[in-house]
């Protein structure tokens, strides 16, 4: 430093620089004294040395200016200027002294200005600096003077101001952490520790005041952008602990957020505001708020981006504070719903930054406070508001805005997928504990809308009156319907006697099951006679008392003989065999009785009636009926019980009187009182039969899964469980909007009389090649978003909502003809449908239609890739020369059936073979798989891996060997799906799946059969071959082969006999209809 001062002294020539020379001499003397024993304070040494540097800088002589800049940097690095502790007067601190010494910065050349602002940056980065709010304000004001200067100067000023604010926030964090440490005098007093953040309020006030001054200047004012960048830097550097400072939070909602909202647009500035009007009503059907702009807003887009980013930082800081939610909602409303739709691209991109971060989503949680339950805000209001804006943009018809909306939704789904993965804990243990207490079960976290408040006080009075009237009506209806008990199901014995003999009459009136009322295939099944008319067709010929007595004796035998034997059994198969043996012995005992005391019954009827009685008993135990019979409604009425047994599709030789008495005995006696309520084979068997558990998987398979999870050590942490609940709450809140936005590029959205898809299509036709490719990429992005939604739904047990998603995936994938090529996105769609099909279809039966459609498409694709048309054609995929022997799949399966000597197998496969067109053959698929397995035996055959490899090799369209690999992987997944369906699902889930499969096969086989019969055309399985097409015979053969294969898998699975009876009841009529309709040669 001494040499530098001497150089300045030598360079200072002329009468005007006498003061500079004198200051240099004084500085040298101070430094000389500093080296001796009598040392001065550091601020005095700095003041002495900075004076000649300031004078040298103000001379504007190049050499002196260069010396001054070197001196500033030497002061920052030299330890002699940083000894001891800074005084209380902040004007003596080094930042203050440097700012004073460089007060003439704006009067220098741009290069000099850049160097001075770089010195400010070095000052902020120095570990020896000490800052406070006043110095930060001074530094920001000084840097703000250069906001309108040359670009390089403005950039250096912005960097210096940002670094000063970062350094100040870091200093506050260190102070707060020190107060929170063990050694602090205040200990762990959180309120005192976070109180240090109050010092940042004056800085924000200054920046807001300067920002408000810029509103009266035209929108190109660079000062506004500069101060907004300063605010953004300050908010992004503050610690999340600042939310515990009540002064800071009060300032946010009283001053700061209103300033941001006003800058985004107010009626004083924007004169083009009008109320949203739709069809003559002042109602906004696309989002909240009653006002919006009709033209571009008055603020600059760069300035708006800064405000949008500040809003996202506010969510990070105070998003979990209930009192600040209204002002945050107002800010996001002004961002997303205030500008016209064409000007919402940037707000959507900012919202995407918020939604794509799982940690930000976790910071939106509001926990109920036990001490102030009435002050709890709607935790999903801000999420719902953001989705309102996204959905509004998704339906706009503007391709650019639609693309931004889709990106937001896909980013949100990606964040939810990360939240569900459990790889990273985004929720703290304390918050996870509170959340699990608030939502003990996963389904408790479902979002049910704004009317689910704890009290109705938040609602306006007209809404409270309407809700009160609806609740009173519900109570009245409940009271009037609370008469369905054992006494009211059959009013008196006279009525029972009059109906007793109608059991074998086809006109017996029973209440239909609601779930089967609209199913035409169920109606066709019911057309088959339930029982036989055995001669007892009048009241006088039926001994009612004898039937009742026999039913009571049956119940006693069941309690005294069967149940004690079942209790000691350990497997479900042993229990089912014991029940079959019991039914046979009951019928044998009844046959040995004299004709006057015997009843007509068969073993099948007794077997089904035993299951029905025990299942009804278990259902009533689950609802605590036997302890409180007058307070609990019976789960099954008497007519429904009789219908359940007689309508099983099996010939049941049991009268309605016998079954009604059995029903009354079950109501009066707890048949399972001696059976352990949990972990017993009988309970598991009955639960699988009636689907009493939430899981669609049978009990034995559930226990195997639990054992495998136990040995694999995959135990969920409380944080992961809390993350799943929060993700489910968000997904249930945004579900409809998500489906709407993702479906617009795929199918369009019908908005009143105008179809949006048509509008978008017209605009797409005007696109150039680059924009058209971008739109195709958007379509792929929508499908990928649907993939994520389906996977998340499986993880969060939301399969019951997936029907619309699977419909979009299936329609997009199956819409392309199976011509040997497949899009990578469509392959992934099929993979989602098939691999996750069991979980989706078991909990949402309406999904099976799309899942089976995907399986059928894969079968058609496999046929196209590996099939041979005629004798001269060759398959699309070339096979090895030495292994090109063609094999008929149906004939091979029939040969296996002959070897096994299985009559049912032979019947089903012969049935399928009758409709197999002779002109179609199949090549050996293993011919293709062999070289793949030889080259890479351990290769991952998952569809996702194959698609990723094919994308790297040849783009988004997969053909040739790549398509064959994808097809084989999908076919294997389909086989796995049907294997798991047949082996693991409970009876209700399996029956629902088989009904959908039969319906799908029926539509495929008989879609135009009635028209062909009316027109005397050829039968359906020969129509395609006669016309020269390739679809008819092959489609029929593949459909029947798949149906027969599934039926055989179900019948061969380790299931109780009751399951097999129910299965054959569903598939049997379908096969009979196929074999006996318009067949020239009757079956033998």
PyMOL commands that set and color helices and strands:
alter all, ss='L'
color gray80, all
select helices_A, chain A and resi 2-11+15-35+42-58+62-77+79-81+90-92+94-101+105-107+110-125+133-144+151-180+190-216+222-237+240-244+246-264+301-318+322-336+341-343+345-355+358-362+370-375+381-394+399-421+429-438+442-445+461-480+486-489+493-504+514-516+520-526+539-541+544-567+572-591+603-622+638-646+656-668+681-690+699-712+718-747+756-765+769-795+799-801+803-814+824-835+837-843+845-866+881-883+889-900+903-914+926-935+943-954+961-984+987-1006+1009-1014+1020-1026+1032-1052+1057-1076
alter helices_A, ss='H'
color red, helices_A
select strands_A, chain A and resi 273-275+291-293+750-751+754-755+821-823+867-869+920-922+957-959
alter strands_A, ss='S'
color yellow, strands_A
deselect
rebuild
show_as cartoon
